[in-house]
């Protein structure tokens, strides 16, 4: 196996890892939005206190901090970008995906997680019911924005996969 074909194979593996990781992340977040969020947002602060006493907040944290998603989506994404850098048609779709995913990660750690910490770990942190309701709405809006951005990343990666050079399985010539 020559170096260009090995590199092309590694680039494809990275692209597929990022696609699978993002598919799991997007699917999990869609489930959360449709099934879980209506439970804890039904009538804050009571619904948040009731939800916080269940195992679901810890399960959500484990899902969103799943090592496969981190390694697959983020590691695969960076690997796909680096290994496809000399393929402009792929780079033009993978580079925005990396930038958008970086925004998602930063927004999650610096905005969404602090809200979740106040609401679920500290049961509202001594805030009055109006502040808890406001924080609940802010968390929901941030989560919806995150979902749209993750979906955009996923679609960018699918587009990259569909382009020539995006998969050796399609018989595309290596363009490295």
N, C-alpha and C positions, 0 to 999 in steps of 0.2 A: 504494500500500500504506500503510495507516494505521500509526501508531506501535504501537498494541496488537498488531496482527497481525504486525508486524516483530519486536516483542519476543517474541511467542509462537513465531514461527519460530526465533529465536535460542535461546530456551529449549529448544525441541525438538532443535535441532542439538547443544546442549551436553549434553542428556540422552542423546542417541544416541552422542555421542563418548565419554561416560563409560561407557556400557554396552558399547560395542565395546572400549574400552581395558581394562575390567575382565574382559570375556570372554577377551581375549587373555592377560591376566595369570593368571586362574584356570586357563585351559587349559594354559598353559605350566607353571604350578606343578604341576598334576596330572601332566603328562608327567614333570616332574622327579621327583616323588614315586614314580612307578611305574617309570620307566626308569633315571634317573640315580642317585638316592639309593641304591638297592640295590648299585650298583657301588662307591661310595666308602665305604659303611658295612659292607661284607661282613665284613671282619676288621681293624678298626683296630688299630694304626697303619699296618700294611703297606698296606692297601687305600687309605688316604688318601695315603700317599707315592706309590703307583703312580698314583693318579688325578691327583694334583697335577702329575705330569710330563706330562700330556696337555693338549691345547688346551681341554678341556671346562670347567675352572673359569673361564677367561677368557670363554668363550661364555656361561656362566650369568650372569656379571656383566654382559655386554653385553645379555643379554635383560632382566634385572631393572632395568637402568638405561636401557632403551630410551626415547628421547625421546617416541615416540608414546604409550607407556603413561603416561609422566609428564604430557604435555600433554593427551592424550585422557582418561585416567581422572581425573587430579587436576584439571586445568584445566577439563575438561568438567563435572566434579562441582561445583566451586565456581561455575562459570557457571550451571549448572542450579539450584543453590541460590539464588543471588542473583536470577536472573530469575524463579524460581517462588516467591519469598518470600511474595508476596501470595495464593498459592493454598495454603491450609492442607492440603488433602488431599495435595498433592504435597510440600509442605514437611515434613510429618510423616514421610515416607519418605526424602526426600533428606537432611534434617538428620542423622538417625542414621547414614546412609551416610557422610557427610562426617566425623563424629566417629570412626566405626570405622576409616575409611581413615587418618585422622590417627594413630590408635593403631598401625595396621599400619606406617606410614612411620616413626614414632618407634621402634617395636620393631625394625624392620629395621636402621635406622642405628645404634642404640645397643646392640643385643643380638646380632642375627644376623650383621651384617657383621664385628664384632670376632671372633666365633667363626670365621667363614670365613677371616678374615685369618690367625689363628693356625694353623688346620688346612691351608689351601691355599697361602697365600703363604709362610708360615714352616715348612711341613711339620711342624707340631706344636710349633714354637717351643721345642724342647729339653725338652718335658714328657715325663714317663714314660708308658708305655703305658696305665696305669690312668687317668691324667688325660686322655689323648687319647680313650680310650673314653668317659669321662664327658662330655667336651666334645662328642663326637660325638652322644651321646644327647640332651644339652641342645639341640644345634643341630637335631636331628630333631624334638624336641617343639616347639620354638619355630616351626619351619617348618610343622608340622601346625596349630598354633594360628593362624598367619598365614593358612594356606589356609582354615580355617573362617571366619575374620574376612573375608577377601576374598570368599568365597562369599556370606557374609551381605550384604556391600555390593552385590554383583551382584544378589542376589535383591531387596533393597530397591529398587534402581533399576528392575528389571523390574516390580515392583509399582507404582512411580510411573508408569511408562510405560503400564500398563494402566488407570490411573484417568482419569476425565474431566478433560480439560485436559492430559493427559500426552502427547498427540500430535495435531497438527492433521490427520494422515492419517486418523484415525478420525472426522473430522468433528465433533470435540468443540468446543463453543463456547469461545472464549478467555475465561479467567477472571482476567484481569489487571486 
